[in-house]
């Protein structure tokens, strides 16, 4: 005799009068949610009864009947009123997460006779959220004839991106996914990752049902991804249609969140910066005395251009300093070569990046210092340059620069977007100020999925994780003649390079030098400080130590046979010293600065070492250090030991370089993905590049009743 299976949940509404409190939930909160459940369910019914309801198709209930049991898919932020459309005789189960706040949703769904399956996908979290158990119970519910409801996107986002869970459920259950959406003309959308939407009474309400999507059980990874994308596209289509039917703007639509009122912090910042013309001259004067400003180009910091705007289309690229400039230059050059009608403006904020730009910018590209983030200066800058597109690099988010650019309908895109966990926590603390800023970006191209999730939770809308541009960067340039000369001077000597060092590291490098020199007395250590202006201070520190001979490159000194420490305090020559070295330590990692780019030594063919503080490039270092493409060190003693091992075993050193290059190539491709994502936003060619004469364009415009706008 076959055994009858029990219901999928112990507290199906109508079968169990007293739901069991989850063991992880405080009793008082559980009771509060149970009291609120009927009230919120009553509110949902009120919205339905006071609204003008449209359904597409009209016979959706009949279609439900024909295809059931099926998997009803919906976006996470849009599910509040879906339960009210449930036919009375349709058995429905739903997946609900196990965290505290989800208990309120569970209490509401039970009021509509919906069974509960507790659990959720882990998404990008490391902890178990009960997804595997929930999947098995969901399959059982479908086998027992229950239609199953679940949201396709998984907290904490990105929103409107279908996860793998809904595809797996369809694949293993053999039942189709039916995309649905419900929207109202009046609503309140929260600023969380999914723009959770509370529908308001006395609205126009629409339900749209899509076509069933079947998923075969024997799909290869490519076909599986195609089904996932089809479900995602179908859900987006029915959601878009819903908002069209009710005549409202989707809260997730591009630009919809930018109308949110700025928080107190952002409002205060905007007001305070209006008095910038009184304070900025003092601040810039101090920076100039410290060598951080170019006296000959100070006007550019006030938004006064140093050159005329070129005729035609202009793409403005803003990078903070040398690291961001190096990352974006290959992208700039590729856009330059592939789109001959485009001109480029590169802005930076440091003298070192300005010097680098002066050496490496192609034709049709100009450098200017970015204006100080004061409304008057920003407006003056934008009035002159009138960019057609703005690309901000990595983490450059100046409120006035961003908001006033977006306010002029200039598409602003964040490329190679990076947001560390500490930065995210700071922004998230002031969410009301963060949302208008991040929602102002037309698109954010993040370095990885983790960063994409951070941007999602801060209010950004169009986000893609495309990889890190620095993985695709070419090796830094060098002068072959100078390399040959230095190789003759250092012939036969082991060369240890400490690249891009920061305060507090040079002392440790000197300590490591002493330890290495005990075994290799002919050692030459080259120190290249991240900021060359620190050269004199570093030289004084080294000179204070006994028995060390130092040569300072900025003073014209050379690394002769007597030189032990060569201080290369010059700009733009790191590529030269990478190729001269037998081992390279990457600075900013023995002190909590966050590390520097490790791709340059890899592409230059030198084995790398790095300290524990590399959070600015966490993904790249994780790949390299965990898989033998680099060597971790935590102290001067460890650094000396690892350098000696590389000196003593050239074959192992070369094998490390080859592994590192293979790993970089394996995880590359960000440049091509970035170019593809940017293509729809690039300014079109002017008429002279299309083969259409101005007279023909005017005739076409006259026949259509529209004008033609040409760039000056």
Secondary structure, 3 states (H helix, E strand, C coil): CCCCCCCCCCCCCCCCCCCCCCCCCCHHHHHHHHHHHHHHHHHHHHHHHCCEEEEECCCHHHHHHHHCCCEEEECHHHCCCHHHHCCCCCCEEEEECCCCCHHHHHHHHHHCCCEEEECECCCCCCCCCEHHHHHHHHHHHHHCCCEEEEECCCCCCCCCCCCHHHHHHHHHHCCCEEEEEEEECCEEECCCCCCCEEECCCCEEEEEEEEEECCCCCCCHHHHHHHHHHHHHHHHHHHHHHHHHHCCCCCCCCCHHHHCCCCHHHHHHHHHHHHHHHHHHHHHHHHHHCCCCCHHHHHHHHCCCCCCCCCCEEEEEECCCHHHHHHHHHHHHHHHHHCCCEEEEEEECCHHHHHHHHHHCCCCEEEEECCCCCHHHHHHHHHHHCCCEEEEECCCCCHHHHHHHHHCCCEEEEEEECCCHHHHHHHHHCHHHHHHHHCCCCEEEECCHHHHHHHHHCCCCCEEECCCHHHHCCCCCCCHHHHHHHHHHCCCCCEEEEEEECCCCHHHHHHHHHHHHCCCCCCEEEEEECCHHHHHHHHHHHHCCCCCCEEEHHHCCCCCCCCCEEECCCCCCHHHHHHHCCEEEECCCCCCCCCCCCHHHHHHCCCEEECCCCHHHHHHHHHHHHCCCCEECCCHHHHHHHHHHHHHCHHHHHHHHHHHHHHHHHCCCHHHHHHHHHHHHCCCCCHHHCCCCHHHHHHHHHHHCCCCCCCC
